[in-house]
Amino acid sequence: MNNDDFWKGLFGSVGNNLAMISASCNVVNEYEITINFKIENWEV
C-alpha cells in the first residue's frame, strides 16, 4: 500500500465517522432518495 492510498483511506474514514456522528446528533438529517432512470433508444 502506498502513502497516497493511506491518506485517502484515512480521510475517507474520518469523513464518514464525522458524518455518522453529525447524523446521530441531529446536526444533519438522513434522507432516503430514490432515483429512477428511463432510457430510450438504447442500442448495444
Steps between C-alpha positions, in 0.01 A plus 500: 500500500647831402489823701228655280262208566561535873401868505195445280384221729565704812312808377215286367466322833515822703247667268262206527530494880432874523192460280368217718558699820331805346199292397468342845512846664236634256747749353424363153194302398490172314275479196400200295521589132390283210612585147339332202642520149305451182730413211356512150655412164779298660704289259776257581 
